[in-house]
Amino acid sequence: MLTAIGQAFAMVFDPYTLMVIVFASIFGLFVGAVPGLTATMATALLVPITFFMPPIPAIACMVTATAMAIFSGDIPGCLLRIPGTPASAAYTDEAYAMTRKGEAEKALGASLVFSAVGGLFGTIVLIVAAPALADFALNFSSFEYFWLVTLGLTCAVFITSSEPLKGIVTLLLGLLVACVGLGNPAGFPRFTFGNAEMTGGIGMIAMMIGMFAISEIIRYVVDTSPPAEMVVEKVGNVLAGQWALAKKYPVQILRGSTLGTAVGALPGAGADIAAWMSYAMSKKFSKEPEKFGTGHVEGIVESGSANNSALAGAWIPALVFGIPGDSITAIVIGVLYMKNMNPGPTLFTTNPQNIYAVFLLFILANIIMVPLGILCIKAARRILKVPREILMPLILLFCIVGTFAINNSVFEVAVMLVAGVIAYLLEQNRFPIAPAILGVVLGGMLEENFITSMIKSNGSLAAFVGRPIALGLAVLTLVVWFLPVVLKVLRSRGAPVSSP
């Protein structure tokens, strides 16, 4: 173990890895601070670059860029009332109200400091929970993995969408895309329509770049709203008074960090849902709920802790089971496979130094977030004034070149562009994108474990509930499926029902 930890330190503190961390941090801070450029988009844009990196620098690139982008999304929310990322939307009005009251430093400082605190809390849970879960997961067979994937897909539908039917539609769309090509247990070409390029399937990375980057570019092109103006000329010392806030709101910090980590670990949830839930909980349990919405820092403290802790939480199912906790880890899983760091419990036993390196990267990213975040806040005025009509074409060019470079394929570029248009149309009609991404990532795993289980059991469906863990997961999955239907039927009959 000590040898593996020593190797992890050597890999993380290698000059090349440190250089990647610095540049990825700057990139993440910039992308997060520009409204419309999300943390997921930052991750997708970095994938073509990581193709040419060793495994640990590639993961370092992802971890640091996303952590920085989630925080820096708070900056335009506070100064312009436009959230830089969806994770910042929950408390944008609160932060902007503080800015109007002359408390921009306090709002931004709380976002920065408690994002770092929440991120470190989530990392500690990741360090403790992931190896323990990996030991437990070594007992899993194809039967347990089938139910686990099914449960993950189900949770993604119900968690990420206020309209589950629309979530089911996009999930089925993702599963359909996962069926394309020869990558199935039978090795039979499906939905290729005689096209040789389609036999290799739809490129997951190209599709994700399209859905998260191209769709944002299209959204910018059709947006006719005038640019927002900053209400402050200069931001002062953002760290002043943060220790007092930490002493005043320790319960809120712990509650937000805990909730964020738990929500992050749920498939398809992610930092934005964690932030909304945390802000709602903060208001519900606050001693001063009437102050919320008027420029009250309590909600920012709790939600800021939640959104960054959710990032580390999302890596728990991604590393242990290969099930992404959010759209960011869905992209990261593709990079892990590309670097031969296949997610699963064996990753913890065959290459423990790589796992320790990932833990170190999370700790380092959240520590350097504070000094780099202060610099980003100081430079916010210049960053927010970058002409979007110059930035968006550059991003489009980068997407095209990067996608082509992965497999030197024009077909992949076409997939990216089509996926971008489809994602834009879906989101305009309030269809969630996350279930589609999980469908693509987990579709192959679902089919493979189902076919393997059927072969093992000689076609007997009873074997799917023949093992204790499989039975427990099956019951939990069926409860998630049918409980909402049962409650709805009981309500329609006028019976008094209390939601769980």
C-alpha positions in Angstrom: 0.0 0.0 0.0 2.8 2.4 0.9 4.5 1.6 -2.3 1.4 2.4 -4.3 0.9 5.7 -2.4 4.5 6.6 -3.1 4.0 5.9 -6.8 0.8 8.0 -6.8 2.7 11.0 -5.3 5.4 10.6 -7.9 2.8 10.6 -10.7 0.8 13.5 -9.4 3.7 15.7 -8.5 5.5 15.0 -11.8 6.3 18.4 -13.5 4.3 17.5 -16.6 1.2 16.6 -14.5 1.5 19.8 -12.5 1.7 21.8 -15.7 -1.4 20.1 -17.0 -3.2 20.8 -13.7 -2.3 24.5 -13.9 -3.4 24.9 -17.5 -6.6 22.8 -17.0 -7.4 25.0 -13.9 -7.1 28.2 -15.9 -9.2 26.7 -18.7 -11.9 25.5 -16.3 -12.0 28.9 -14.5 -12.4 30.7 -17.8 -15.1 28.3 -19.2 -17.1 28.4 -16.0 -16.9 32.2 -15.8 -18.3 32.7 -19.3 -22.1 32.4 -19.2 -23.3 29.6 -21.5 -20.1 27.5 -21.3 -20.8 24.8 -18.8 -18.5 22.5 -16.8 -19.7 19.5 -18.9 -18.8 21.5 -22.0 -15.3 22.1 -20.6 -14.9 18.4 -20.0 -16.1 17.5 -23.5 -13.7 20.0 -25.1 -10.7 18.6 -23.2 -11.3 15.0 -24.3 -9.5 15.3 -27.7 -6.5 16.8 -25.8 -6.4 14.0 -23.2 -6.1 11.5 -26.1 -2.5 12.4 -26.4 -1.7 12.3 -22.7 -0.6 9.6 -20.3 -3.5 8.3 -18.0 -2.8 10.4 -14.8 -2.3 13.7 -16.5 -5.4 13.0 -18.6 -7.5 12.4 -15.4 -5.8 15.4 -13.8 -7.0 17.5 -16.7 -10.6 16.4 -16.2 -10.7 16.7 -12.4 -9.2 20.1 -12.1 -11.0 21.7 -15.0 -14.4 20.6 -13.8 -13.8 21.5 -10.2 -12.7 25.0 -11.2 -15.6 25.4 -13.7 -18.3 24.5 -11.1 -16.9 27.3 -8.8 -16.3 30.0 -11.4 -19.9 29.6 -12.7 -20.8 31.5 -9.5 -18.9 34.7 -10.7 -21.2 35.8 -13.6 -24.2 34.7 -11.5 -23.1 37.1 -8.7 -22.0 40.0 -10.9 -24.4 39.7 -13.9 -27.3 37.6 -12.6 -26.4 35.0 -15.3 -25.2 31.7 -13.9 -22.1 30.5 -15.6 -23.0 26.8 -15.1 -26.3 25.1 -14.2 -24.9 24.3 -10.8 -24.8 28.0 -10.0 -28.4 28.7 -11.0 -29.9 27.7 -7.6 -28.5 30.7 -5.7 -27.8 33.2 -8.6 -30.6 35.5 -7.4 -29.3 35.4 -3.8 -25.8 36.3 -4.9 -26.9 39.0 -7.2 -29.1 40.5 -4.4 -26.0 40.6 -2.2 -24.0 42.4 -5.0 -26.8 45.0 -5.3 -26.4 45.6 -1.5 -22.6 46.1 -1.9 -21.7 42.6 -0.6 -20.2 41.1 -3.8 -16.9 40.2 -2.0 -18.8 38.3 0.7 -20.9 36.4 -1.8 -18.0 35.5 -4.0 -15.8 34.6 -1.1 -18.5 32.3 0.3 -18.8 30.6 -3.1 -15.1 30.1 -3.3 -14.2 29.0 0.2 -17.2 26.7 0.7 -16.9 25.2 -2.7 -13.3 24.1 -1.7 -14.6 22.9 1.7 -17.4 20.9 0.0 -15.0 19.5 -2.6 -12.6 18.3 0.1 -15.5 16.7 2.1 -16.7 14.9 -1.0 -13.1 13.7 -1.7 -12.8 12.3 1.9 -16.1 10.3 1.3 -14.7 9.2 -2.1 -11.5 8.0 -0.4 -13.4 6.1 2.3 -16.4 4.8 0.4 -14.9 3.8 -3.0 -12.5 1.1 -1.8 -15.1 -0.3 0.6 -17.7 -0.5 -2.1 -15.1 -2.0 -4.5 -14.4 -4.8 -1.9 -18.2 -5.4 -1.7 -18.6 -5.2 -5.5 -16.1 -8.1 -6.0 -19.0 -10.4 -4.9 -21.1 -9.1 -7.8 -21.9 -11.3 -10.8 -23.7 -10.4 -14.0 -27.1 -10.8 -12.2 -26.2 -8.0 -9.7 -24.7 -5.8 -12.4 -27.8 -6.1 -14.5 -30.1 -4.9 -11.7 -27.6 -2.2 -10.7 -27.5 -0.8 -14.2 -31.3 -1.0 -14.4 -31.6 0.9 -11.1 -29.1 3.5 -12.3 -31.0 4.1 -15.5 -34.3 4.3 -13.6 -32.9 6.8 -11.0 -31.6 9.0 -13.9 -35.0 9.3 -15.3 -36.8 10.2 -12.1 -34.1 12.4 -10.6 -33.2 14.5 -13.6 -36.6 15.3 -14.9 -39.7 16.9 -13.5 -41.5 15.1 -16.3 -40.4 11.4 -16.1 -42.1 10.5 -19.4 -39.8 12.9 -21.2 -36.9 11.4 -19.3 -37.9 7.9 -20.4 -38.1 9.1 -24.1 -34.5 10.4 -24.0 -33.3 7.4 -22.1 -34.7 5.1 -24.8 -33.1 7.3 -27.4 -29.7 6.8 -25.7 -30.3 3.0 -25.5 -31.1 3.0 -29.2 -27.9 4.7 -30.1 -26.0 2.2 -27.9 -27.4 -0.6 -30.1 -25.8 0.6 -33.3 -22.9 -1.3 -34.7 -21.2 -4.6 -34.0 -20.5 -4.0 -30.3 -23.1 -6.5 -29.0 -22.8 -10.0 -27.6 -23.8 -11.6 -30.9 -21.5 -9.5 -33.0 -24.3 -8.8 -35.4 -24.4 -5.5 -37.3 -27.4 -3.5 -36.1 -28.9 -0.3 -37.5 -25.9 0.2 -39.8 -28.0 0.6 -42.9 -25.1 -0.8 -45.0 -22.7 2.0 -43.9 -19.3 0.7 -43.0 -18.6 3.7 -40.6 -21.7 2.7 -38.6 -20.4 -0.8 -37.9 -18.1 0.6 -35.2 -21.1 2.2 -33.5 -21.8 5.9 -32.7 -18.7 7.5 -31.2 -19.6 8.3 -27.6 -17.1 11.1 -27.2 -18.1 12.7 -30.5 -21.8 12.5 -29.5 -21.1 14.1 -26.1 -19.0 16.9 -27.5 -21.9 17.6 -29.9 -24.6 17.4 -27.2 -22.8 19.7 -24.7 -20.8 22.0 -26.9 -22.5 22.3 -30.2 -25.9 22.7 -28.6 -24.6 25.6 -26.6 -23.2 27.3 -29.7 -26.6 26.9 -31.4 -28.3 28.4 -28.3 -26.0 31.4 -28.5 -26.7 31.9 -32.2 -30.4 32.0 -31.7 -30.3 34.1 -28.5 -31.3 37.7 -29.1 -31.3 39.0 -25.5 -29.0 42.0 -24.9 -25.8 41.5 -22.9 -26.0 42.0 -19.1 -24.0 44.8 -17.4 -21.9 44.4 -14.3 -23.1 46.5 -11.3 -19.7 46.6 -9.6 -16.5 48.2 -10.9 -14.0 46.3 -8.7 -14.1 43.3 -6.3 -12.2 43.7 -3.1 -10.9 41.1 -0.6 -13.1 38.1 -0.9 -11.6 36.2 2.0 -12.6 38.9 4.6 -15.3 37.5 7.0 -15.2 33.9 5.7 -13.9 32.5 8.9 -16.8 34.2 10.8 -19.3 32.6 8.3 -17.7 29.2 8.9 -18.2 29.5 12.6 -21.7 30.8 12.2 -22.9 28.1 9.7 -21.1 24.8 10.5 -24.3 22.8 10.4 -25.1 24.2 6.9 -21.7 23.5 5.6 -21.8 19.9 6.8 -25.4 19.4 5.6 -24.7 20.8 2.2 -21.5 18.8 1.7 -23.2 15.6 2.9 -26.3 16.1 0.7 -24.1 17.1 -2.3 -22.0 13.9 -2.0 -25.0 11.7 -1.7 -26.9 13.3 -4.6 -23.7 13.2 -6.7 -23.4 9.5 -6.2 -26.9 9.0 -7.7 -26.8 8.2 -11.4 -27.8 11.2 -13.6 -28.1 13.7 -10.7 -25.0 15.8 -10.6 -24.0 19.2 -9.1 -26.9 21.3 -10.4 -29.5 19.1 -8.8 -27.4 18.9 -5.6 -27.3 22.7 -5.5 -31.0 23.1 -5.9 -31.9 20.5 -3.3 -29.4 22.0 -0.9 -30.6 25.6 -1.3 -34.2 24.4 -0.7 -33.1 22.5 2.4 -31.2 25.5 3.6 -34.3 27.7 3.4 -36.5 25.0 5.0 -34.4 24.6 8.1 -33.1 28.2 8.4 -33.8 30.3 11.5 -34.3 33.2 9.1 -36.2 31.9 6.1 -37.7 35.3 5.4 -34.3 36.7 4.5 -33.8 34.2 1.6 -34.1 36.0 -1.8 -33.1 39.4 -0.3 -29.3 38.8 -0.3 -28.8 36.3 2.5 -25.4 34.4 2.5 -26.7 31.2 4.3 -28.1 29.6 1.2 -24.9 30.3 -0.8 -22.8 28.7 2.0 -24.8 25.5 1.9 -25.4 25.3 -1.8 -21.8 26.2 -2.6 -20.6 23.3 -0.4 -23.1 20.9 -2.1 -22.2 21.5 -5.8 -18.5 20.8 -5.5 -19.0 17.9 -3.1 -21.3 16.4 -5.7 -18.4 16.2 -8.2 -16.4 13.8 -6.0 -19.6 11.9 -5.1 -20.3 11.3 -8.8 -16.9 9.5 -9.1 -17.9 6.8 -6.5 -20.2 4.8 -8.8 -18.2 5.7 -11.8 -15.0 4.2 -10.5 -16.5 1.2 -8.6 -19.3 0.1 -11.1 -18.6 2.0 -14.3 -21.9 3.8 -13.8 -21.6 7.6 -14.2 -23.0 9.8 -11.4 -23.5 12.7 -13.8 -22.8 13.8 -17.4 -19.2 14.8 -16.5 -18.3 11.4 -15.2 -20.1 9.8 -18.2 -17.4 11.6 -20.4 -14.7 10.7 -17.9 -15.6 7.0 -18.1 -14.9 7.2 -21.9 -11.5 8.6 -21.1 -10.8 5.9 -18.5 -11.6 3.2 -21.0 -9.4 5.0 -23.6 -6.5 4.9 -21.1 -7.0 1.3 -20.2 -8.2 2.2 -16.6 -11.4 0.3 -17.0 -13.8 1.2 -14.2 -14.8 -1.5 -11.8 -13.7 -3.2 -8.6 -10.6 -4.7 -10.1 -9.3 -1.2 -10.8 -8.7 -0.9 -7.0 -6.7 -4.2 -6.8 -4.7 -4.3 -10.1 -3.6 -0.7 -10.2 -4.0 0.8 -6.7 -1.5 3.6 -7.5 -3.8 5.0 -10.1 -6.7 5.2 -7.7 -4.5 6.9 -5.0 -3.4 9.3 -7.7 -7.1 10.2 -8.5 -7.7 10.8 -4.8 -4.6 13.1 -4.6 -5.7 15.0 -7.7 -9.1 15.8 -6.1 -7.4 17.0 -2.9 -4.9 19.1 -4.9 -7.6 20.6 -7.2 -9.7 21.8 -4.2 -6.7 23.3 -2.4 -5.4 25.3 -5.4 -9.0 26.4 -6.1 -8.7 29.1 -3.5 -5.7 31.0 -4.8 -6.6 30.5 -8.4 -10.2 31.4 -7.7 -9.1 34.7 -6.1 -7.1 35.6 -9.2 -10.1 34.6 -11.4 -12.4 36.9 -9.4 -9.9 39.8 -9.8 -9.8 39.2 -13.5 -13.6 38.7 -13.8 -14.3 42.0 -15.5 -11.9 41.2 -18.4 -13.1 37.6 -18.7 -16.8 38.6 -18.8 -16.1 41.1 -21.6 -14.5 38.6 -24.0 -16.5 39.0 -27.2 -18.8 36.0 -27.6 -18.9 36.4 -31.4 -15.2 35.6 -31.4 -15.3 33.0 -28.7 -18.1 30.8 -30.1 -16.5 30.3 -33.6 -13.2 29.3 -31.9 -15.0 26.8 -29.8 -16.8 25.4 -32.9 -13.4 25.1 -34.7 -11.9 23.4 -31.6 -14.8 20.9 -31.5 -14.4 20.0 -35.1 -10.6 19.6 -35.1 -10.7 17.7 -31.7 -13.4 15.3 -32.8 -11.7 14.6 -36.1 -8.3 14.0 -34.3 -9.7 11.2 -32.1 -10.1 8.7 -35.0 -9.2 10.8 -38.0 -12.8 10.4 -39.1 -15.1 12.9 -40.9 -18.0 10.6 -39.9 -17.3 11.4 -36.2 -17.5 15.1 -37.0 -20.9 14.5 -38.7 -22.1 12.6 -35.6 -21.0 15.5 -33.4 -22.9 18.1 -35.4 -26.1 16.0 -35.7 -25.9 15.2 -31.9 -25.6 19.0 -31.2 -28.7 19.8 -33.3 -30.7 17.0 -31.7 -29.6 18.0 -28.1 -30.6 21.6 -28.8 -34.1 20.6 -30.1 -34.6 18.3 -27.1 -33.7 20.9 -24.5 -35.8 23.6 -26.2 -38.7 21.2 -25.7 -37.7 20.5 -22.1 -36.4 17.0 -22.7 -33.5 16.2 -20.3 -30.2 15.3 -21.9 -28.7 13.3 -19.0 -30.8 10.2 -19.4 -29.8 10.0 -23.1 -26.1 10.1 -22.2 -26.5 7.4 -19.5 -28.4 5.3 -22.0 -25.5 5.5 -24.4 -22.9 4.8 -21.7 -24.8 2.0 -19.9 -26.7 0.4 -22.8 -23.9 -2.0 -23.7 -23.3 -2.9 -20.1 -27.1 -3.6 -19.7 -27.3 -5.9 -22.7 -24.0 -7.7 -22.0 -24.9 -8.5 -18.4 -28.5 -9.6 -19.4 -27.2 -12.0 -22.1 -24.4 -13.3 -19.9 -27.0 -14.0 -17.1 -29.3 -15.7 -19.5 -26.5 -18.0 -20.7 -25.5 -18.8 -17.1 -29.0 -19.6 -16.0 -29.9 -21.5 -19.2 -32.7 -19.1 -20.0 -34.2 -19.1 -16.5 -35.5 -15.7 -15.4 -35.7 -16.9 -11.8 -31.9 -16.8 -11.5 -32.1 -13.0 -11.7 -33.5 -13.0 -8.1 -31.8 -16.2 -6.9 -28.9 -14.4 -5.1 -29.5 -12.2 -2.0 -27.8 -9.1 -3.4 -29.5 -9.5 -6.8 -32.9 -10.0 -5.0 -32.4 -6.8 -3.0 -31.5 -4.7 -6.0 -34.4 -6.2 -8.0 -36.9 -5.3 -5.2 -35.4 -1.7 -5.0 -35.7 -1.3 -8.7 -39.3 -2.5 -8.9 -40.2 -0.2 -6.0 -38.7 2.8 -7.9 -40.7 1.7 -11.0 -44.1 1.1 -9.5 -44.4 3.1 -6.3 -45.2 6.4 -8.2 -47.9 4.6 -10.2 -49.4 3.1 -7.0 -49.4 6.4 -5.3 -51.0 8.1 -8.3 -53.8 5.5 -8.4 -54.5 5.8 -4.7 -54.6 9.6 -4.9 -57.0 9.4 -7.9 -59.3 7.3 -5.7 -59.2 9.9 -3.0 -57.4 7.8 -0.5 -55.2 9.7 2.0 -51.6 8.9 1.0 -48.4 10.3 2.3 -45.4 10.4 -0.1 -42.3 8.6 1.1 
